[in-house]
Amino acid sequence: MKKDIHPDYHMITVTMTDGSTFQTRSTYGSEGATLNLDIDPASHPAWTGGPQKLSDRGRVSKFKNKFGNFGL
């Protein structure tokens, strides 16, 4: 392997949307940097079971929109 191509890992602080924090090793920023999250498991609908918006814009929905009332 080539020498000196790997990033420098250091300790940073991660701040969740609810204000809680934890320490982790990362290549983000520099030693002691703070990473503020906009989306995390406490607030994202995929983890909280909140409302989900699914858009069915595939071929089937286009066909139904175009020919849905055909023959009625």
All heavy atoms as a GROMACS GRO file, in nm:
protein
  559
    1MET      N    1   0.082  -0.118   0.000
    1MET     CA    2   0.000   0.000   0.000
    1MET      C    3   0.087   0.125   0.000
    1MET      O    4   0.196   0.125   0.054
    1MET     CB    5  -0.091   0.001   0.122
    1MET     CG    6  -0.203  -0.100   0.109
    1MET     SD    7  -0.323  -0.113   0.243
    1MET     CE    8  -0.337   0.039   0.314
    2LYS      N    9   0.034   0.231  -0.059
    2LYS     CA   10   0.107   0.357  -0.061
    2LYS      C   11   0.106   0.420   0.078
    2LYS      O   12   0.008   0.410   0.152
    2LYS     CB   13   0.043   0.453  -0.160
    2LYS     CG   14   0.054   0.408  -0.302
    2LYS     CD   15  -0.008   0.510  -0.395
    2LYS     CE   16  -0.002   0.464  -0.538
    2LYS     NZ   17  -0.065   0.561  -0.628
    3LYS      N   18   0.213   0.486   0.112
    3LYS     CA   19   0.222   0.555   0.240
    3LYS      C   20   0.162   0.694   0.229
    3LYS      O   21   0.162   0.756   0.123
    3LYS     CB   22   0.368   0.564   0.284
    3LYS     CG   23   0.429   0.431   0.316
    3LYS     CD   24   0.568   0.446   0.369
    3LYS     CE   25   0.623   0.308   0.403
    3LYS     NZ   26   0.750   0.317   0.473
    4ASP      N   27   0.112   0.743   0.341
    4ASP     CA   28   0.060   0.880   0.355
    4ASP      C   29  -0.057   0.913   0.263
    4ASP      O   30  -0.073   1.027   0.220
    4ASP     CB   31   0.173   0.982   0.333
    4ASP     CG   32   0.286   0.963   0.432
    4ASP    OD1   33   0.256   0.927   0.547
    4ASP    OD2   34   0.402   0.983   0.392
    5ILE      N   35  -0.141   0.814   0.230
    5ILE     CA   36  -0.260   0.844   0.149
    5ILE      C   37  -0.388   0.835   0.230
    5ILE      O   38  -0.494   0.874   0.184
    5ILE     CB   39  -0.271   0.751   0.026
    5ILE    CG1   40  -0.289   0.606   0.068
    5ILE    CG2   41  -0.153   0.768  -0.065
    5ILE    CD1   42  -0.329   0.513  -0.044
    6HIS      N   43  -0.378   0.783   0.352
    6HIS     CA   44  -0.497   0.766   0.434
    6HIS      C   45  -0.528   0.894   0.511
    6HIS      O   46  -0.437   0.964   0.556
    6HIS     CB   47  -0.479   0.649   0.531
    6HIS     CG   48  -0.462   0.518   0.459
    6HIS    ND1   49  -0.564   0.456   0.395
    6HIS    CD2   50  -0.353   0.442   0.439
    6HIS    CE1   51  -0.520   0.346   0.339
    6HIS    NE2   52  -0.391   0.334   0.364
    7PRO      N   53  -0.656   0.927   0.528
    7PRO     CA   54  -0.692   1.050   0.599
    7PRO      C   55  -0.658   1.040   0.748
    7PRO      O   56  -0.646   0.932   0.804
    7PRO     CB   57  -0.843   1.061   0.579
    7PRO     CG   58  -0.887   0.923   0.549
    7PRO     CD   59  -0.773   0.855   0.481
    8ASP      N   60  -0.646   1.154   0.812
    8ASP     CA   61  -0.616   1.162   0.954
    8ASP      C   62  -0.745   1.150   1.034
    8ASP      O   63  -0.838   1.229   1.017
    8ASP     CB   64  -0.548   1.296   0.984
    8ASP     CG   65  -0.520   1.313   1.132
    8ASP    OD1   66  -0.481   1.214   1.195
    8ASP    OD2   67  -0.538   1.425   1.182
    9TYR      N   68  -0.752   1.048   1.121
    9TYR     CA   69  -0.868   1.031   1.208
    9TYR      C   70  -0.841   1.105   1.338
    9TYR      O   71  -0.732   1.100   1.393
    9TYR     CB   72  -0.894   0.884   1.238
    9TYR     CG   73  -0.960   0.812   1.125
    9TYR    CD1   74  -0.886   0.743   1.030
    9TYR    CD2   75  -1.098   0.812   1.113
    9TYR    CE1   76  -0.947   0.678   0.926
    9TYR    CE2   77  -1.160   0.747   1.009
    9TYR     CZ   78  -1.084   0.679   0.916
    9TYR     OH   79  -1.147   0.615   0.813
   10HIS      N   80  -0.944   1.174   1.389
   10HIS     CA   81  -0.932   1.247   1.514
   10HIS      C   82  -1.068   1.248   1.582
   10HIS      O   83  -1.169   1.211   1.522
   10HIS     CB   84  -0.881   1.390   1.489
   10HIS     CG   85  -0.949   1.455   1.373
   10HIS    ND1   86  -0.901   1.447   1.245
   10HIS    CD2   87  -1.064   1.524   1.364
   10HIS    CE1   88  -0.983   1.510   1.162
   10HIS    NE2   89  -1.083   1.558   1.233
   11MET      N   90  -1.074   1.293   1.706
   11MET     CA   91  -1.198   1.296   1.783
   11MET      C   92  -1.277   1.423   1.750
   11MET      O   93  -1.221   1.533   1.745
   11MET     CB   94  -1.170   1.291   1.933
   11MET     CG   95  -1.106   1.161   1.978
   11MET     SD   96  -1.206   1.016   1.945
   11MET     CE   97  -1.340   1.037   2.059
   12ILE      N   98  -1.409   1.406   1.724
   12ILE     CA   99  -1.499   1.520   1.703
   12ILE      C  100  -1.621   1.500   1.791
   12ILE      O  101  -1.645   1.392   1.844
   12ILE     CB  102  -1.543   1.535   1.556
   12ILE    CG1  103  -1.631   1.418   1.512
   12ILE    CG2  104  -1.425   1.554   1.464
   12ILE    CD1  105  -1.706   1.444   1.384
   13THR      N  106  -1.701   1.604   1.806
   13THR     CA  107  -1.826   1.598   1.881
   13THR      C  108  -1.941   1.607   1.782
   13THR      O  109  -1.943   1.695   1.697
   13THR     CB  110  -1.835   1.715   1.981
   13THR    OG1  111  -1.722   1.710   2.067
   13THR    CG2  112  -1.963   1.708   2.062
   14VAL      N  113  -2.036   1.514   1.792
   14VAL     CA  114  -2.154   1.515   1.707
   14VAL      C  115  -2.272   1.562   1.791
   14VAL      O  116  -2.298   1.506   1.898
   14VAL     CB  117  -2.182   1.375   1.648
   14VAL    CG1  118  -2.308   1.376   1.564
   14VAL    CG2  119  -2.064   1.326   1.567
   15THR      N  120  -2.344   1.664   1.744
   15THR     CA  121  -2.460   1.718   1.814
   15THR      C  122  -2.586   1.679   1.738
   15THR      O  123  -2.602   1.713   1.621
   15THR     CB  124  -2.452   1.872   1.824
   15THR    OG1  125  -2.328   1.906   1.887
   15THR    CG2  126  -2.567   1.926   1.906
   16MET      N  127  -2.674   1.605   1.805
   16MET     CA  128  -2.800   1.559   1.745
   16MET      C  129  -2.901   1.674   1.744
   16MET      O  130  -2.878   1.779   1.805
   16MET     CB  131  -2.855   1.442   1.825
   16MET     CG  132  -2.755   1.330   1.846
   16MET     SD  133  -2.726   1.236   1.700
   16MET     CE  134  -2.838   1.104   1.726
   17THR      N  135  -3.016   1.654   1.678
   17THR     CA  136  -3.117   1.759   1.668
   17THR      C  137  -3.181   1.790   1.802
   17THR      O  138  -3.229   1.900   1.823
   17THR     CB  139  -3.228   1.720   1.568
   17THR    OG1  140  -3.285   1.596   1.609
   17THR    CG2  141  -3.173   1.709   1.428
   18ASP      N  142  -3.183   1.694   1.895
   18ASP     CA  143  -3.242   1.719   2.027
   18ASP      C  144  -3.142   1.781   2.125
   18ASP      O  145  -3.175   1.803   2.241
   18ASP     CB  146  -3.300   1.590   2.085
   18ASP     CG  147  -3.194   1.482   2.110
   18ASP    OD1  148  -3.076   1.505   2.078
   18ASP    OD2  149  -3.232   1.375   2.160
   19GLY      N  150  -3.020   1.807   2.081
   19GLY     CA  151  -2.920   1.871   2.166
   19GLY      C  152  -2.823   1.775   2.233
   19GLY      O  153  -2.724   1.818   2.290
   20SER      N  154  -2.851   1.645   2.228
   20SER     CA  155  -2.758   1.549   2.288
   20SER      C  156  -2.631   1.541   2.203
   20SER      O  157  -2.633   1.567   2.082
   20SER     CB  158  -2.824   1.412   2.301
   20SER     OG  159  -2.858   1.362   2.173
   21THR      N  160  -2.521   1.507   2.266
   21THR     CA  161  -2.393   1.501   2.197
   21THR      C  162  -2.322   1.371   2.227
   21THR      O  163  -2.351   1.304   2.327
   21THR     CB  164  -2.301   1.618   2.240
   21THR    OG1  165  -2.274   1.607   2.379
   21THR    CG2  166  -2.362   1.752   2.207
   22PHE      N  167  -2.230   1.333   2.141
   22PHE     CA  168  -2.142   1.220   2.166
   22PHE      C  169  -2.010   1.241   2.092
   22PHE      O  170  -2.004   1.319   1.997
   22PHE     CB  171  -2.207   1.086   2.129
   22PHE     CG  172  -2.236   1.070   1.982
   22PHE    CD1  173  -2.144   1.010   1.898
   22PHE    CD2  174  -2.356   1.112   1.928
   22PHE    CE1  175  -2.170   0.994   1.763
   22PHE    CE2  176  -2.383   1.096   1.793
   22PHE     CZ  177  -2.290   1.037   1.711
   23GLN      N  178  -1.908   1.175   2.137
   23GLN     CA  179  -1.775   1.184   2.079
   23GLN      C  180  -1.753   1.065   1.987
   23GLN      O  181  -1.795   0.952   2.019
   23GLN     CB  182  -1.668   1.180   2.189
   23GLN     CG  183  -1.671   1.299   2.282
   23GLN     CD  184  -1.592   1.414   2.225
   23GLN    OE1  185  -1.491   1.393   2.160
   23GLN    NE2  186  -1.638   1.535   2.250
   24THR      N  187  -1.688   1.087   1.873
   24THR     CA  188  -1.656   0.979   1.781
   24THR      C  189  -1.530   1.016   1.704
   24THR      O  190  -1.490   1.131   1.700
   24THR     CB  191  -1.772   0.951   1.684
   24THR    OG1  192  -1.743   0.833   1.610
   24THR    CG2  193  -1.796   1.066   1.589
   25ARG      N  194  -1.470   0.916   1.643
   25ARG     CA  195  -1.355   0.940   1.557
   25ARG      C  196  -1.404   0.963   1.415
   25ARG      O  197  -1.496   0.896   1.368
   25ARG     CB  198  -1.260   0.820   1.559
   25ARG     CG  199  -1.183   0.810   1.686
   25ARG     CD  200  -1.099   0.685   1.697
   25ARG     NE  201  -1.049   0.628   1.573
   25ARG     CZ  202  -0.924   0.640   1.529
   25ARG    NH1  203  -0.836   0.708   1.599
   25ARG    NH2  204  -0.887   0.584   1.416
   26SER      N  205  -1.344   1.059   1.345
   26SER     CA  206  -1.389   1.094   1.211
   26SER      C  207  -1.277   1.164   1.135
   26SER      O  208  -1.178   1.206   1.193
   26SER     CB  209  -1.510   1.186   1.219
   26SER     OG  210  -1.549   1.229   1.091
   27THR      N  211  -1.296   1.176   1.004
   27THR     CA  212  -1.206   1.256   0.921
   27THR      C  213  -1.262   1.396   0.898
   27THR      O  214  -1.202   1.477   0.831
   27THR     CB  215  -1.183   1.188   0.784
   27THR    OG1  216  -1.309   1.174   0.719
   27THR    CG2  217  -1.116   1.054   0.801
   28TYR      N  218  -1.382   1.425   0.954
   28TYR     CA  219  -1.448   1.554   0.939
   28TYR      C  220  -1.371   1.663   1.014
   28TYR      O  221  -1.336   1.646   1.130
   28TYR     CB  222  -1.590   1.545   0.992
   28TYR     CG  223  -1.663   1.678   0.997
   28TYR    CD1  224  -1.720   1.732   0.884
   28TYR    CD2  225  -1.673   1.749   1.116
   28TYR    CE1  226  -1.785   1.853   0.887
   28TYR    CE2  227  -1.738   1.870   1.121
   28TYR     CZ  228  -1.794   1.921   1.006
   28TYR     OH  229  -1.859   2.042   1.010
   29GLY      N  230  -1.348   1.775   0.951
   29GLY     CA  231  -1.289   1.891   1.016
   29GLY      C  232  -1.153   1.863   1.077
   29GLY      O  233  -1.071   1.792   1.019
   30SER      N  234  -1.131   1.922   1.194
   30SER     CA  235  -1.005   1.903   1.264
   30SER      C  236  -1.035   1.854   1.406
   30SER      O  237  -1.151   1.844   1.446
   30SER     CB  238  -0.927   2.034   1.268
   30SER     OG  239  -1.003   2.134   1.332
   31GLU      N  240  -0.931   1.826   1.481
   31GLU     CA  241  -0.946   1.776   1.618
   31GLU      C  242  -1.034   1.871   1.699
   31GLU      O  243  -1.013   1.993   1.700
   31GLU     CB  244  -0.809   1.765   1.684
   31GLU     CG  245  -0.812   1.713   1.826
   31GLU     CD  246  -0.832   1.564   1.834
   31GLU    OE1  247  -0.794   1.493   1.739
   31GLU    OE2  248  -0.887   1.518   1.935
   32GLY      N  249  -1.139   1.817   1.764
   32GLY     CA  250  -1.228   1.898   1.848
   32GLY      C  251  -1.341   1.966   1.774
   32GLY      O  252  -1.417   2.040   1.834
   33ALA      N  253  -1.356   1.943   1.644
   33ALA     CA  254  -1.464   2.007   1.566
   33ALA      C  255  -1.599   1.954   1.611
   33ALA      O  256  -1.610   1.846   1.671
   33ALA     CB  257  -1.444   1.980   1.418
   34THR      N  258  -1.706   2.030   1.584
   34THR     CA  259  -1.842   1.989   1.618
   34THR      C  260  -1.922   1.974   1.490
   34THR      O  261  -1.926   2.065   1.407
   34THR     CB  262  -1.910   2.094   1.708
   34THR    OG1  263  -1.833   2.107   1.828
   34THR    CG2  264  -2.050   2.051   1.744
   35LEU      N  265  -1.986   1.859   1.474
   35LEU     CA  266  -2.072   1.831   1.359
   35LEU      C  267  -2.216   1.838   1.406
   35LEU      O  268  -2.259   1.758   1.489
   35LEU     CB  269  -2.041   1.692   1.302
   35LEU     CG  270  -2.128   1.643   1.188
   35LEU    CD1  271  -2.112   1.733   1.066
   35LEU    CD2  272  -2.092   1.500   1.152
   36ASN      N  273  -2.293   1.936   1.357
   36ASN     CA  274  -2.434   1.952   1.394
   36ASN      C  275  -2.520   1.883   1.290
   36ASN      O  276  -2.515   1.918   1.172
   36ASN     CB  277  -2.470   2.100   1.402
   36ASN     CG  278  -2.395   2.171   1.513
   36ASN    OD1  279  -2.393   2.124   1.624
   36ASN    ND2  280  -2.332   2.282   1.480
   37LEU      N  281  -2.602   1.788   1.334
   37LEU     CA  282  -2.686   1.712   1.242
   37LEU      C  283  -2.820   1.783   1.222
   37LEU      O  284  -2.879   1.835   1.316
   37LEU     CB  285  -2.711   1.572   1.297
   37LEU     CG  286  -2.589   1.485   1.314
   37LEU    CD1  287  -2.630   1.348   1.368
   37LEU    CD2  288  -2.514   1.470   1.183
   38ASP      N  289  -2.868   1.786   1.097
   38ASP     CA  290  -3.000   1.838   1.066
   38ASP      C  291  -3.104   1.727   1.072
   38ASP      O  292  -3.220   1.750   1.102
   38ASP     CB  293  -3.002   1.901   0.926
   38ASP     CG  294  -2.917   2.026   0.918
   38ASP    OD1  295  -2.901   2.093   1.021
   38ASP    OD2  296  -2.864   2.053   0.809
   39ILE      N  297  -3.062   1.607   1.037
   39ILE     CA  298  -3.151   1.490   1.038
   39ILE      C  299  -3.080   1.379   1.112
   39ILE      O  300  -2.964   1.351   1.086
   39ILE     CB  301  -3.183   1.444   0.894
   39ILE    CG1  302  -3.255   1.553   0.818
   39ILE    CG2  303  -3.265   1.317   0.896
   39ILE    CD1  304  -3.276   1.522   0.672
   40ASP      N  305  -3.150   1.316   1.206
   40ASP     CA  306  -3.093   1.205   1.280
   40ASP      C  307  -3.203   1.105   1.314
   40ASP      O  308  -3.320   1.129   1.284
   40ASP     CB  309  -3.018   1.254   1.404
   40ASP     CG  310  -3.109   1.320   1.507
   40ASP    OD1  311  -3.231   1.322   1.487
   40ASP    OD2  312  -3.058   1.370   1.607
   41PRO      N  313  -3.170   0.992   1.373
   41PRO     CA  314  -3.272   0.891   1.403
   41PRO      C  315  -3.384   0.940   1.493
   41PRO      O  316  -3.494   0.885   1.492
   41PRO     CB  317  -3.193   0.780   1.472
   41PRO     CG  318  -3.055   0.794   1.420
   41PRO     CD  319  -3.035   0.942   1.400
   42ALA      N  320  -3.362   1.045   1.569
   42ALA     CA  321  -3.467   1.098   1.658
   42ALA      C  322  -3.569   1.182   1.583
   42ALA      O  323  -3.679   1.204   1.632
   42ALA     CB  324  -3.404   1.180   1.770
   43SER      N  325  -3.536   1.231   1.464
   43SER     CA  326  -3.626   1.322   1.394
   43SER      C  327  -3.668   1.275   1.255
   43SER      O  328  -3.762   1.329   1.199
   43SER     CB  329  -3.560   1.459   1.380
   43SER     OG  330  -3.446   1.451   1.298
   44HIS      N  331  -3.602   1.177   1.197
   44HIS     CA  332  -3.632   1.136   1.060
   44HIS      C  333  -3.750   1.038   1.056
   44HIS      O  334  -3.758   0.946   1.136
   44HIS     CB  335  -3.508   1.070   0.998
   44HIS     CG  336  -3.518   1.057   0.850
   44HIS    ND1  337  -3.583   0.954   0.788
   44HIS    CD2  338  -3.472   1.136   0.751
   44HIS    CE1  339  -3.577   0.969   0.658
   44HIS    NE2  340  -3.509   1.080   0.633
   45PRO      N  341  -3.846   1.057   0.964
   45PRO     CA  342  -3.964   0.971   0.955
   45PRO      C  343  -3.931   0.823   0.933
   45PRO      O  344  -4.009   0.737   0.972
   45PRO     CB  345  -4.044   1.026   0.837
   45PRO     CG  346  -3.992   1.161   0.814
   45PRO     CD  347  -3.852   1.166   0.866
   46ALA      N  348  -3.819   0.793   0.873
   46ALA     CA  349  -3.785   0.653   0.849
   46ALA      C  350  -3.764   0.578   0.980
   46ALA      O  351  -3.790   0.459   0.989
   46ALA     CB  352  -3.658   0.643   0.763
   47TRP      N  353  -3.719   0.647   1.084
   47TRP     CA  354  -3.695   0.584   1.214
   47TRP      C  355  -3.809   0.610   1.312
   47TRP      O  356  -3.831   0.532   1.403
   47TRP     CB  357  -3.565   0.634   1.276
   47TRP     CG  358  -3.444   0.583   1.207
   47TRP    CD1  359  -3.394   0.456   1.212
   47TRP    CD2  360  -3.357   0.656   1.121
   47TRP    NE1  361  -3.282   0.446   1.134
   47TRP    CE2  362  -3.255   0.568   1.077
   47TRP    CE3  363  -3.353   0.787   1.076
   47TRP    CZ2  364  -3.153   0.607   0.993
   47TRP    CZ3  365  -3.252   0.826   0.993
   47TRP    CH2  366  -3.153   0.737   0.952
   48THR      N  367  -3.880   0.722   1.298
   48THR     CA  368  -3.984   0.757   1.396
   48THR      C  369  -4.121   0.706   1.357
   48THR      O  370  -4.213   0.712   1.436
   48THR     CB  371  -3.992   0.910   1.412
   48THR    OG1  372  -4.028   0.968   1.286
   48THR    CG2  373  -3.862   0.967   1.462
   49GLY      N  374  -4.139   0.658   1.233
   49GLY     CA  375  -4.269   0.610   1.188
   49GLY      C  376  -4.364   0.723   1.153
   49GLY      O  377  -4.484   0.704   1.148
   50GLY      N  378  -4.312   0.840   1.126
   50GLY     CA  379  -4.393   0.956   1.092
   50GLY      C  380  -4.449   0.945   0.951
   50GLY      O  381  -4.432   0.844   0.883
   51PRO      N  382  -4.517   1.049   0.906
   51PRO     CA  383  -4.577   1.045   0.772
   51PRO      C  384  -4.470   1.036   0.664
   51PRO      O  385  -4.365   1.099   0.672
   51PRO     CB  386  -4.651   1.178   0.762
   51PRO     CG  387  -4.586   1.267   0.861
   51PRO     CD  388  -4.537   1.177   0.972
   52GLN      N  389  -4.499   0.952   0.568
   52GLN     CA  390  -4.407   0.934   0.457
   52GLN      C  391  -4.475   0.981   0.329
   52GLN      O  392  -4.595   0.962   0.311
   52GLN     CB  393  -4.368   0.788   0.442
   52GLN     CG  394  -4.294   0.734   0.562
   52GLN     CD  395  -4.263   0.587   0.547
   52GLN    OE1  396  -4.305   0.523   0.453
   52GLN    NE2  397  -4.191   0.535   0.644
   53LYS      N  398  -4.398   1.040   0.242
   53LYS     CA  399  -4.451   1.088   0.115
   53LYS      C  400  -4.392   1.004   0.004
   53LYS      O  401  -4.274   1.013  -0.026
   53LYS     CB  402  -4.415   1.235   0.093
   53LYS     CG  403  -4.477   1.327   0.194
   53LYS     CD  404  -4.437   1.470   0.171
   53LYS     CE  405  -4.496   1.560   0.276
   53LYS     NZ  406  -4.453   1.698   0.262
   54LEU      N  407  -4.473   0.919  -0.053
   54LEU     CA  408  -4.429   0.836  -0.163
   54LEU      C  409  -4.490   0.890  -0.291
   54LEU      O  410  -4.610   0.913  -0.298
   54LEU     CB  411  -4.472   0.691  -0.143
   54LEU     CG  412  -4.414   0.619  -0.021
   54LEU    CD1  413  -4.475   0.481  -0.010
   54LEU    CD2  414  -4.265   0.610  -0.032
   55SER      N  415  -4.409   0.912  -0.389
   55SER     CA  416  -4.461   0.960  -0.516
   55SER      C  417  -4.447   0.849  -0.619
   55SER      O  418  -4.338   0.807  -0.653
   55SER     CB  419  -4.387   1.085  -0.561
   55SER     OG  420  -4.251   1.057  -0.580
   56ASP      N  421  -4.560   0.800  -0.664
   56ASP     CA  422  -4.562   0.696  -0.766
   56ASP      C  423  -4.571   0.762  -0.901
   56ASP      O  424  -4.679   0.787  -0.953
   56ASP     CB  425  -4.680   0.601  -0.742
   56ASP     CG  426  -4.684   0.490  -0.846
   56ASP    OD1  427  -4.578   0.460  -0.906
   56ASP    OD2  428  -4.791   0.432  -0.866
   57ARG      N  429  -4.460   0.796  -0.957
   57ARG     CA  430  -4.458   0.861  -1.087
   57ARG      C  431  -4.401   0.768  -1.193
   57ARG      O  432  -4.336   0.811  -1.287
   57ARG     CB  433  -4.377   0.990  -1.082
   57ARG     CG  434  -4.431   1.095  -0.989
   57ARG     CD  435  -4.575   1.134  -1.009
   57ARG     NE  436  -4.611   1.162  -1.146
   57ARG     CZ  437  -4.735   1.165  -1.192
   57ARG    NH1  438  -4.836   1.140  -1.112
   57ARG    NH2  439  -4.759   1.190  -1.317
   58GLY      N  440  -4.425   0.640  -1.178
   58GLY     CA  441  -4.376   0.543  -1.274
   58GLY      C  442  -4.470   0.526  -1.391
   58GLY      O  443  -4.567   0.600  -1.409
   59ARG      N  444  -4.445   0.428  -1.473
   59ARG     CA  445  -4.525   0.404  -1.592
   59ARG      C  446  -4.669   0.364  -1.561
   59ARG      O  447  -4.761   0.402  -1.631
   59ARG     CB  448  -4.460   0.294  -1.676
   59ARG     CG  449  -4.330   0.337  -1.740
   59ARG     CD  450  -4.269   0.221  -1.818
   59ARG     NE  451  -4.152   0.265  -1.889
   59ARG     CZ  452  -4.148   0.282  -2.020
   59ARG    NH1  453  -4.254   0.260  -2.093
   59ARG    NH2  454  -4.038   0.322  -2.078
   60VAL      N  455  -4.688   0.288  -1.452
   60VAL     CA  456  -4.823   0.244  -1.417
   60VAL      C  457  -4.911   0.363  -1.382
   60VAL      O  458  -5.025   0.374  -1.428
   60VAL     CB  459  -4.819   0.143  -1.301
   60VAL    CG1  460  -4.959   0.108  -1.254
   60VAL    CG2  461  -4.745   0.017  -1.344
   61SER      N  462  -4.860   0.455  -1.299
   61SER     CA  463  -4.942   0.570  -1.261
   61SER      C  464  -4.970   0.661  -1.381
   61SER      O  465  -5.078   0.717  -1.393
   61SER     CB  466  -4.874   0.650  -1.150
   61SER     OG  467  -4.753   0.705  -1.194
   62LYS      N  468  -4.875   0.675  -1.472
   62LYS     CA  469  -4.898   0.755  -1.592
   62LYS      C  470  -5.005   0.691  -1.680
   62LYS      O  471  -5.091   0.759  -1.736
   62LYS     CB  472  -4.769   0.772  -1.671
   62LYS     CG  473  -4.669   0.863  -1.604
   62LYS     CD  474  -4.542   0.876  -1.685
   62LYS     CE  475  -4.441   0.962  -1.613
   62LYS     NZ  476  -4.315   0.972  -1.686
   63PHE      N  477  -5.002   0.557  -1.690
   63PHE     CA  478  -5.102   0.486  -1.769
   63PHE      C  479  -5.240   0.504  -1.707
   63PHE      O  480  -5.338   0.532  -1.777
   63PHE     CB  481  -5.066   0.337  -1.777
   63PHE     CG  482  -5.167   0.256  -1.854
   63PHE    CD1  483  -5.160   0.249  -1.992
   63PHE    CD2  484  -5.268   0.189  -1.789
   63PHE    CE1  485  -5.252   0.175  -2.064
   63PHE    CE2  486  -5.362   0.115  -1.859
   63PHE     CZ  487  -5.353   0.108  -1.997
   64LYS      N  488  -5.249   0.489  -1.574
   64LYS     CA  489  -5.379   0.504  -1.507
   64LYS      C  490  -5.432   0.645  -1.521
   64LYS      O  491  -5.553   0.665  -1.538
   64LYS     CB  492  -5.366   0.466  -1.360
   64LYS     CG  493  -5.353   0.316  -1.338
   64LYS     CD  494  -5.343   0.285  -1.189
   64LYS     CE  495  -5.330   0.136  -1.168
   64LYS     NZ  496  -5.317   0.103  -1.025
   65ASN      N  497  -5.346   0.744  -1.515
   65ASN     CA  498  -5.391   0.882  -1.531
   65ASN      C  499  -5.442   0.907  -1.673
   65ASN      O  500  -5.539   0.979  -1.694
   65ASN     CB  501  -5.278   0.981  -1.501
   65ASN     CG  502  -5.248   0.988  -1.352
   65ASN    OD1  503  -5.331   0.951  -1.270
   65ASN    ND2  504  -5.131   1.036  -1.319
   66LYS      N  505  -5.377   0.846  -1.771
   66LYS     CA  506  -5.414   0.870  -1.910
   66LYS      C  507  -5.536   0.790  -1.951
   66LYS      O  508  -5.624   0.841  -2.021
   66LYS     CB  509  -5.295   0.834  -2.000
   66LYS     CG  510  -5.313   0.873  -2.144
   66LYS     CD  511  -5.185   0.851  -2.221
   66LYS     CE  512  -5.198   0.900  -2.363
   66LYS     NZ  513  -5.072   0.882  -2.438
   67PHE      N  514  -5.544   0.664  -1.909
   67PHE     CA  515  -5.651   0.575  -1.955
   67PHE      C  516  -5.740   0.525  -1.842
   67PHE      O  517  -5.814   0.428  -1.858
   67PHE     CB  518  -5.591   0.454  -2.026
   67PHE     CG  519  -5.510   0.492  -2.147
   67PHE    CD1  520  -5.374   0.481  -2.146
   67PHE    CD2  521  -5.572   0.537  -2.261
   67PHE    CE1  522  -5.298   0.515  -2.257
   67PHE    CE2  523  -5.498   0.569  -2.375
   67PHE     CZ  524  -5.362   0.560  -2.370
   68GLY      N  525  -5.738   0.587  -1.724
   68GLY     CA  526  -5.812   0.539  -1.608
   68GLY      C  527  -5.962   0.534  -1.629
   68GLY      O  528  -6.029   0.442  -1.584
   69ASN      N  529  -6.020   0.631  -1.697
   69ASN     CA  530  -6.165   0.635  -1.717
   69ASN      C  531  -6.207   0.587  -1.857
   69ASN      O  532  -6.320   0.607  -1.897
   69ASN     CB  533  -6.216   0.778  -1.696
   69ASN     CG  534  -6.198   0.823  -1.552
   69ASN    OD1  535  -6.208   0.741  -1.461
   69ASN    ND2  536  -6.168   0.949  -1.534
   70PHE      N  537  -6.116   0.527  -1.926
   70PHE     CA  538  -6.146   0.479  -2.062
   70PHE      C  539  -6.246   0.364  -2.056
   70PHE      O  540  -6.228   0.268  -1.985
   70PHE     CB  541  -6.017   0.434  -2.132
   70PHE     CG  542  -6.036   0.402  -2.276
   70PHE    CD1  543  -6.058   0.501  -2.368
   70PHE    CD2  544  -6.032   0.270  -2.321
   70PHE    CE1  545  -6.075   0.473  -2.503
   70PHE    CE2  546  -6.048   0.239  -2.453
   70PHE     CZ  547  -6.070   0.341  -2.545
   71GLY      N  548  -6.352   0.374  -2.130
   71GLY     CA  549  -6.451   0.267  -2.140
   71GLY      C  550  -6.559   0.272  -2.033
   71GLY      O  551  -6.645   0.187  -2.030
   72LEU      N  552  -6.560   0.373  -1.947
   72LEU     CA  553  -6.665   0.383  -1.844
   72LEU      C  554  -6.773   0.474  -1.887
   72LEU      O  555  -6.766   0.567  -1.954
   72LEU     CB  556  -6.607   0.429  -1.711
   72LEU     CG  557  -6.511   0.333  -1.645
   72LEU    CD1  558  -6.459   0.394  -1.516
   72LEU    CD2  559  -6.578   0.202  -1.613
   0.00000   0.00000   0.00000
